[in-house]
């Protein structure tokens, strides 16, 4: 029978080997655990959105609420004193100049002949005759300017088709022709109004010199063709000379009126491009600044702050047929161009931030964030012009979080495919 018992020295040797193996396993587990903890605690790169700086056009706008306005309007007033009959017309009714009877006035008994009143009536006739002559001269001048502008537009359009003239010159010629046509329409309206006022002045003088017999009715006719915008006096009543009765205008001849802050108005130039939005149509309307009024007025804002504002008037350029639905005093939103450049270095406005008086941004530099100081120019709220301090191929951090500091590791956030 063989001996199955282990020698004492072999048992000690085996026990020492097992203890060493247990220690190695324990240390391996401890080291692995520490490695995992260290890996979990190490700083990870911050995910950010990146966008490259690029060159392109930039237009800066002044955005403000505006309203439509009938360009040429006329307030019809009573030419003589007497009993006015009820006005049957309503706002929106069409009238034809010299034909549509607005109302009728039964003249009151003429007062005793007053030399002073007669002299005033004669002077008014002379004033209205001079005004009519002036409006006719203005109309002739407007027609001359219109003829020249239309001929110039036809010549420029022909050259543009051959490619021998710039797009800007073509747009300027087209705009000038359109504005001259509008000036002619305004001058024609003023001439009709002056003619009507002259007839009223003569009628008042005749009534003063030759008292009307009882029952004589003075029919008040529309001075111009258009639509009734407002009825001031609807019921029958005794009226005095000069009492406002109706307001007439042509709703098809619309201009845009906006109240702009005076600090913005000083940067607006005549003929500046205007984009009209929120007017009810799908596409914005295009207009041009026709006039910046020289006088400002005080207006209290919704927050109770007094502001100095200036009225800026703009003319629509080739409005679509859908724009004919616009009436008087309709609300719109205008964007008036105050500065434009065709080729500037642009970055998103959300990539810039301020430290004191200095503009700064973070750029992507070999996987790390690097803060740089910039000199900025104009901005439209979305894109900002960079004048100095940024390479053209730089990638900027868009809306960097507060955890981004100088030298922090960053990685571009992956966008999910839609």
ChimeraX attribute file (.defattr): number of C-alpha atoms within 10 A of each C-alpha:
attribute: neighborCount
match mode: 1-to-1
recipient: residues
	/A:1	3
	/A:2	4
	/A:3	5
	/A:4	6
	/A:5	6
	/A:6	8
	/A:7	8
	/A:8	8
	/A:9	8
	/A:10	9
	/A:11	10
	/A:12	10
	/A:13	10
	/A:14	10
	/A:15	11
	/A:16	10
	/A:17	10
	/A:18	11
	/A:19	10
	/A:20	11
	/A:21	12
	/A:22	11
	/A:23	11
	/A:24	12
	/A:25	11
	/A:26	12
	/A:27	12
	/A:28	12
	/A:29	12
	/A:30	12
	/A:31	12
	/A:32	12
	/A:33	12
	/A:34	12
	/A:35	12
	/A:36	11
	/A:37	11
	/A:38	11
	/A:39	11
	/A:40	10
	/A:41	9
	/A:42	8
	/A:43	10
	/A:44	12
	/A:45	14
	/A:46	17
	/A:47	15
	/A:48	18
	/A:49	17
	/A:50	20
	/A:51	16
	/A:52	17
	/A:53	19
	/A:54	16
	/A:55	16
	/A:56	12
	/A:57	12
	/A:58	20
	/A:59	15
	/A:60	18
	/A:61	21
	/A:62	18
	/A:63	17
	/A:64	14
	/A:65	16
	/A:66	24
	/A:67	19
	/A:68	21
	/A:69	20
	/A:70	20
	/A:71	20
	/A:72	18
	/A:73	22
	/A:74	18
	/A:75	18
	/A:76	23
	/A:77	20
	/A:78	20
	/A:79	22
	/A:80	25
	/A:81	20
	/A:82	21
	/A:83	17
	/A:84	26
	/A:85	17
	/A:86	15
	/A:87	18
	/A:88	12
	/A:89	18
	/A:90	14
	/A:91	13
	/A:92	15
	/A:93	13
	/A:94	16
	/A:95	22
	/A:96	14
	/A:97	15
	/A:98	14
	/A:99	13
	/A:100	16
	/A:101	17
	/A:102	20
	/A:103	21
	/A:104	19
	/A:105	23
	/A:106	19
	/A:107	22
	/A:108	20
	/A:109	13
	/A:110	15
	/A:111	8
	/A:112	9
	/A:113	12
	/A:114	11
	/A:115	9
	/A:116	9
	/A:117	12
	/A:118	16
	/A:119	12
	/A:120	13
	/A:121	20
	/A:122	16
	/A:123	14
	/A:124	19
	/A:125	21
	/A:126	15
	/A:127	15
	/A:128	20
	/A:129	18
	/A:130	14
	/A:131	19
	/A:132	21
	/A:133	15
	/A:134	15
	/A:135	21
	/A:136	19
	/A:137	14
	/A:138	19
	/A:139	21
	/A:140	15
	/A:141	15
	/A:142	21
	/A:143	19
	/A:144	13
	/A:145	19
	/A:146	21
	/A:147	15
	/A:148	15
	/A:149	21
	/A:150	18
	/A:151	14
	/A:152	17
	/A:153	22
	/A:154	16
	/A:155	13
	/A:156	21
	/A:157	18
	/A:158	14
	/A:159	14
	/A:160	15
	/A:161	9
	/A:162	9
	/A:163	10
	/A:164	10
	/A:165	14
	/A:166	11
	/A:167	11
	/A:168	9
	/A:169	14
	/A:170	20
	/A:171	14
	/A:172	14
	/A:173	21
	/A:174	19
	/A:175	20
	/A:176	20
	/A:177	22
	/A:178	19
	/A:179	21
	/A:180	20
	/A:181	18
	/A:182	17
	/A:183	19
	/A:184	20
	/A:185	18
	/A:186	18
	/A:187	22
	/A:188	20
	/A:189	22
	/A:190	23
	/A:191	22
	/A:192	19
	/A:193	23
	/A:194	22
	/A:195	21
	/A:196	21
	/A:197	23
	/A:198	21
	/A:199	17
	/A:200	20
	/A:201	22
	/A:202	19
	/A:203	17
	/A:204	21
	/A:205	22
	/A:206	15
	/A:207	17
	/A:208	19
	/A:209	15
	/A:210	11
	/A:211	17
	/A:212	17
	/A:213	12
	/A:214	10
	/A:215	9
	/A:216	12
	/A:217	16
	/A:218	17
	/A:219	14
	/A:220	21
	/A:221	18
	/A:222	24
	/A:223	26
	/A:224	25
	/A:225	18
	/A:226	21
	/A:227	22
	/A:228	24
	/A:229	23
	/A:230	17
	/A:231	18
	/A:232	15
	/A:233	16
	/A:234	16
	/A:235	11
	/A:236	14
	/A:237	13
	/A:238	15
	/A:239	21
	/A:240	16
	/A:241	12
	/A:242	12
	/A:243	17
	/A:244	16
	/A:245	19
	/A:246	24
	/A:247	17
	/A:248	26
	/A:249	25
	/A:250	22
	/A:251	23
	/A:252	16
	/A:253	21
	/A:254	22
	/A:255	22
	/A:256	28
	/A:257	24
	/A:258	24
	/A:259	19
	/A:260	24
	/A:261	19
	/A:262	16
	/A:263	11
	/A:264	15
	/A:265	21
	/A:266	13
	/A:267	11
	/A:268	21
	/A:269	17
	/A:270	13
	/A:271	18
	/A:272	16
	/A:273	20
	/A:274	25
	/A:275	17
	/A:276	22
	/A:277	19
	/A:278	14
	/A:279	20
	/A:280	14
	/A:281	12
	/A:282	9
	/A:283	11
	/A:284	17
	/A:285	19
	/A:286	19
	/A:287	25
	/A:288	23
	/A:289	22
	/A:290	18
	/A:291	17
	/A:292	18
	/A:293	11
	/A:294	10
	/A:295	10
	/A:296	16
	/A:297	13
	/A:298	12
	/A:299	15
	/A:300	11
	/A:301	9
	/A:302	7
	/A:303	6
	/A:304	8
	/A:305	10
	/A:306	12
	/A:307	15
	/A:308	16
	/A:309	20
	/A:310	23
	/A:311	19
	/A:312	21
	/A:313	23
	/A:314	26
	/A:315	25
	/A:316	23
	/A:317	16
	/A:318	12
	/A:319	13
	/A:320	13
	/A:321	7
	/A:322	10
	/A:323	16
	/A:324	12
	/A:325	11
	/A:326	19
	/A:327	19
	/A:328	19
	/A:329	15
	/A:330	13
	/A:331	20
	/A:332	19
	/A:333	18
	/A:334	27
	/A:335	20
	/A:336	28
	/A:337	21
	/A:338	18
	/A:339	17
	/A:340	13
	/A:341	12
	/A:342	9
	/A:343	12
	/A:344	18
	/A:345	21
	/A:346	24
	/A:347	26
	/A:348	20
	/A:349	16
	/A:350	16
	/A:351	20
	/A:352	20
	/A:353	16
	/A:354	11
	/A:355	8
	/A:356	7
	/A:357	6
	/A:358	11
	/A:359	14
	/A:360	19
	/A:361	21
	/A:362	25
	/A:363	23
	/A:364	22
	/A:365	15
	/A:366	10
	/A:367	14
	/A:368	19
	/A:369	23
	/A:370	19
	/A:371	17
	/A:372	13
	/A:373	17
	/A:374	18
	/A:375	13
	/A:376	19
	/A:377	13
	/A:378	18
	/A:379	19
	/A:380	14
	/A:381	11
	/A:382	10
	/A:383	18
	/A:384	22
	/A:385	24
	/A:386	21
	/A:387	14
	/A:388	12
	/A:389	12
	/A:390	19
	/A:391	11
	/A:392	14
	/A:393	10
	/A:394	17
	/A:395	19
	/A:396	27
	/A:397	25
	/A:398	20
	/A:399	17
	/A:400	21
	/A:401	11
	/A:402	6
	/A:403	8
	/A:404	20
	/A:405	15
	/A:406	13
	/A:407	13
	/A:408	15
	/A:409	19
	/A:410	21
	/A:411	17
	/A:412	15
	/A:413	11
	/A:414	9
	/A:415	7
	/A:416	5
	/A:417	4
	/A:418	3
